[in-house]
Amino acid sequence: MASEYAKSVIQKGIACSDHTCNNPLLNQMVVPIISIPGVLSPELVEQFKLAVEQMAKQPLDEQVKERSELIKKLSAPAPDESEYSKSKAEKLKPENTENQTENEIVEGYKMEKIDNSDDSTEMTSSGVQWLAICAVVAIMGLMLFGARKKKT
């Protein structure tokens, strides 16, 4: 599979998606596999490396290093939410609280839950299904009639 992938990259170029272009670890894993004697020729291995490096405009080792750093950065624990919400609340706190009343009336729509506990559904019927059933029964009847006619 690795050799087919490498041949495809050499012939048609690398398809840029998160699975290929944005995955230097995959390309780094493919290189040793296709370098095994008998899998691909050394020229094709070099062409594969060149295609991957041209796509990213940097060597494969640097791509892997950047990707590893990004993964470490993204897997770092997030800051404490309570500290974040406190700082955000302080930023949003209005400067002029003298003119505002404590129990300010908010106008808007009130959402209410509507409980429809209907056990029955009403389905309309155009009669097409009955026509189809009649057609199938008629065809079966003609087949049965034709089969009996051949026997006699």
N, C-alpha and C positions, 0 to 999 in steps of 0.2 A: 504494500500500500504506500509505503514511503517512497519507493522508486517511482510509482505511478504519479504521485504528487509532485515529485521533483521533475519528472519528464514534462508534466503539464505546465509547471512554472517556467521551465526552459523554453518550451514551444510557444506558449500563449501568454506568458507573463503571469504575475501573481494577482489573484483576484482579491481586491481589498475589502475585507470585512473583519469583524472582530476575531474571527477564527483563524485568519491567515495573516494579513498585513499587521494587525494589531496584536500578534501573538509571536514574539521573537523566541519564546521558549519552545514552541512547536518547531520552528525552523532550526533551532539549535539541536533539538532532539533528532530531527531528520538527517542532519549532516553526518553523524557517526554511523547511522544505519546504512545510508547510501554509500558510505566510504568503505564498507566491508567488501573485500575482494570478491568479484563476481556479481555484485548487485548492480553497480553502475561503473562506468569507466571514470578515471580520475578527471578527465576533461569535463565530463558532464557534471561531476561534483563541483568543480570550480565554476562552471556556468551557473549552477543553482545558487551557489554562494554569491556570485556576482549579481544575479537577478534580485536576490533578497536585499543585498546591500544597496543596489541602485534604487530600489523601491523606497527604502528608508533614508537614503542619503547618509548612511553612517554604517560602520562595521557591525557585524552581527553581535560581537561581544559587548559593544556599547549599547546596542538595543536591549540585550538581556539585562545589563546592569541598570539601565533606566527603568525597565519594566519591574525589576525586583524592588527598586527604591519606591516606585509608585505603589506597589502592592503593600510594602511596609507602611507607607504613609497612610494609605486607605484603611489598613487594618488597625491603626492606632486607636486607642479608646477615645470616644467623643468627650468633649468637656461636659462637666456636670450641668444638667439641665436647669437645676434650681438657680445656679449662679447666672446662667444665661437669661432666664426669665426675669430675675430681679434687675439685672442691668437694663434689659429691654423695657421693663416697667418704669424704671427711673427716667429713661430717655423719653418715654411717651407721656410722662406726668405733665399736665398742663401748668404753665407758669401762673396764670391768673385763676386762682381758686376762690378768690373773694366774691366774685359775682355769681358763682355757681351754687345751687342749693344741693344739699346732700341727697335728697330723694327726688332726683330729676325724673320727670315722666318721659318715658320713651314710647314713641308712637310707632306702630307697625302692625304686621299681621301676626296673629296667633296661630300656631300650627296645632291642629287637632288630629288625633288618630281616628280614622274611620274604620270601623270593624265590620266588614262584610262577611258574614258567616253563612253565605248561601251554599246549601248542599247540592243544589241542582244547577245545571247549566242549560241554557237554552241555545241549541244549535239550529241554525237555519239549514234547510236542505233544498237544493235546487232540483233534485230528482235525477241528477246525472248518475249517481251511484246506482240507482234503481235501473236506469237504462242500461248501464254497463252489466249489471247482474243478469238482466233479461237477455242481452246479447250473448253473454257467455253460455247461458242455459240453452239458447236457441242453437248455437254452434255445436254444443255437445249433443243436442238432440239430433241435428243433421248428421253428425258423425256416427251416432248410434244407428240411425236409419240407414245410412250408407253401408255400414258394416253388416247389417242384417240382410240388406238387399243382395250383397255379393254372395252370401252363403246360400241363398235359395235359387 
